[in-house]
Amino acid sequence: MWRQGREIDPEFEPTEPLFSRCAKKDIVEGDENSTDVLSSIAVRFPDFSVNRGKYSEPEDVLIPSVGQPPDIYAQMGIVKFTVGTARWGHQPNASPIKYEMRVEHNPDEDNYSHSEVKTYKDGNYDSGVKINTTIKKEYRARLARGAEVVRRPAI
């Protein structure tokens, strides 16, 4: 998973899987007739971190960064969704403002697969962007519908 001088890979296929950690509060547990699903409130704004499936396995999101306690994520779960699900552009009716969620490769030295889903407003990125409540609800619902719980969290 080490970067080892590798360049940023900006190309993402829509079907490429993305993996993220999750806690128990982020999951709506299914019963014997249904599967667990990601809660829409688990989706964070304006940005959130993921690992690229092209360069990692699902369990890699549970590996702590250098300097973190070795078992910090051991009890967490894993969710998977695709780049195509994470990418999204939307302009509310009668609004001149367009929001986009983009997936960008942002490797760390100890995690080459690290990427981020970032929010752009009118084509501009600002980490402090204020996002319309309706946009948040629609995007959260989209991502939750497209996510698969790969590993159920213990905490």
C-alpha positions as CSV (number, residue, x, y, z in Angstrom):
1,M,0.0,0.0,0.0
2,W,3.0,2.3,0.2
3,R,3.1,5.1,-2.4
4,Q,6.8,4.6,-3.1
5,G,7.0,7.5,-5.5
6,R,4.0,6.5,-7.7
7,E,2.2,9.3,-9.4
8,I,-1.4,10.3,-8.9
9,D,-3.7,8.2,-11.1
10,P,-6.6,10.5,-12.0
11,E,-8.4,8.0,-14.2
12,F,-11.4,6.2,-12.6
13,E,-13.7,3.7,-14.3
14,P,-17.3,4.1,-13.2
15,T,-17.4,0.5,-12.1
16,E,-14.3,0.8,-9.9
17,P,-15.1,-0.1,-6.3
18,L,-14.5,2.4,-3.4
19,F,-14.2,1.3,0.2
20,S,-14.8,3.1,3.4
21,R,-14.8,2.4,7.1
22,C,-18.1,2.6,9.1
23,A,-19.3,2.3,12.7
24,K,-22.4,0.6,14.0
25,K,-24.2,3.9,14.1
26,D,-23.7,4.2,10.3
27,I,-25.5,0.9,9.5
28,V,-29.2,0.0,9.5
29,E,-29.0,-3.7,10.3
30,G,-31.1,-6.1,8.3
31,D,-32.9,-9.2,9.6
32,E,-33.1,-12.7,8.3
33,N,-34.9,-11.5,5.2
34,S,-32.8,-8.4,4.4
35,T,-29.2,-7.3,4.3
36,D,-27.6,-4.5,6.3
37,V,-27.6,-1.1,4.5
38,L,-25.7,2.1,4.9
39,S,-27.6,4.8,6.8
40,S,-27.9,8.0,4.8
41,I,-26.7,10.0,7.8
42,A,-23.3,8.2,7.5
43,V,-22.4,10.3,4.4
44,R,-20.2,13.2,5.4
45,F,-19.8,16.6,3.7
46,P,-18.1,18.3,2.1
47,D,-15.5,15.6,1.6
48,F,-14.9,12.0,2.8
49,S,-12.1,9.6,2.4
50,V,-12.2,6.3,0.6
51,N,-9.7,3.7,-0.7
52,R,-9.7,2.8,-4.4
53,G,-10.4,-0.8,-5.3
54,K,-7.9,-0.6,-8.1
55,Y,-5.1,-0.4,-5.6
56,S,-6.5,-2.1,-2.4
57,E,-8.7,-4.7,-0.9
58,P,-11.7,-3.9,1.3
59,E,-9.9,-4.7,4.6
60,D,-7.1,-2.2,3.8
61,V,-9.4,0.7,5.1
62,L,-9.0,-0.8,8.5
63,I,-5.2,-0.5,8.5
64,P,-4.2,2.6,10.6
65,S,-1.9,5.3,9.3
66,V,1.6,5.4,10.6
67,G,1.6,6.7,14.2
68,Q,-2.0,5.5,15.0
69,P,-2.7,2.7,17.5
70,P,-2.5,-0.6,15.7
71,D,-6.1,-1.7,16.6
72,I,-7.9,1.7,16.2
73,Y,-10.1,0.4,13.4
74,A,-10.2,-3.3,14.3
75,Q,-13.9,-3.2,15.3
76,M,-15.1,-1.1,12.4
77,G,-17.1,-2.2,9.4
78,I,-16.5,-1.8,5.7
79,V,-18.9,-0.4,3.0
80,K,-18.4,-0.6,-0.8
81,F,-19.8,1.5,-3.6
82,T,-18.7,2.4,-7.1
83,V,-17.1,5.5,-8.5
84,G,-20.3,5.8,-10.7
85,T,-22.4,6.0,-7.6
86,A,-20.1,8.5,-5.8
87,R,-19.9,10.8,-8.8
88,W,-22.9,13.1,-9.1
89,G,-23.8,16.4,-10.5
90,H,-27.0,18.2,-9.6
91,Q,-28.5,21.6,-10.2
92,P,-31.8,22.1,-8.2
93,N,-34.8,23.4,-10.1
94,A,-34.8,27.2,-10.5
95,S,-31.3,27.5,-8.9
96,P,-28.3,28.9,-10.7
97,I,-26.0,26.8,-8.4
98,K,-24.6,23.5,-9.6
99,Y,-23.1,21.0,-7.1
100,E,-20.9,18.1,-8.1
101,M,-19.4,15.3,-6.2
102,R,-16.1,14.1,-7.7
103,V,-13.8,11.3,-6.8
104,E,-10.1,12.3,-6.7
105,H,-7.0,10.1,-6.1
106,N,-5.2,11.7,-3.1
107,P,-2.5,9.2,-2.1
108,D,-0.8,9.2,1.3
109,E,2.7,8.0,1.7
110,D,1.5,5.0,3.6
111,N,-1.7,4.5,1.6
112,Y,-1.4,4.8,-2.2
113,S,-5.1,3.9,-2.7
114,H,-6.3,6.8,-0.6
115,S,-8.9,9.0,-2.4
116,E,-11.5,11.5,-1.6
117,V,-15.0,12.3,-2.7
118,K,-15.1,16.1,-2.8
119,T,-17.9,18.5,-3.2
120,Y,-17.6,21.2,-5.9
121,K,-20.0,24.2,-6.1
122,D,-20.2,25.8,-9.5
123,G,-17.1,24.0,-10.6
124,N,-15.0,25.4,-7.7
125,Y,-13.6,23.4,-4.7
126,D,-13.6,24.9,-1.3
127,S,-13.3,22.7,1.8
128,G,-15.6,25.0,3.7
129,V,-18.4,25.0,1.1
130,K,-21.9,25.4,2.4
131,I,-24.2,22.8,0.8
132,N,-27.9,23.1,0.2
133,T,-29.9,20.8,2.6
134,T,-31.8,19.2,-0.3
135,I,-28.6,18.4,-2.1
136,K,-27.3,16.7,1.0
137,K,-30.4,14.6,1.4
138,E,-30.5,13.6,-2.2
139,Y,-26.8,12.6,-2.3
140,R,-26.9,10.8,1.0
141,A,-29.9,8.7,-0.3
142,R,-28.1,8.0,-3.6
143,L,-25.0,6.8,-1.9
144,A,-26.8,4.7,0.7
145,R,-28.9,3.0,-2.0
146,G,-25.7,2.1,-4.0
147,A,-23.6,1.0,-1.0
148,E,-23.0,-2.6,0.1
149,V,-22.0,-3.5,3.6
150,V,-18.9,-5.8,3.1
151,R,-18.2,-6.2,6.8
152,R,-20.6,-5.5,9.7
153,P,-19.1,-3.3,12.4
154,A,-18.8,-4.5,16.0
155,I,-18.8,-0.9,17.4
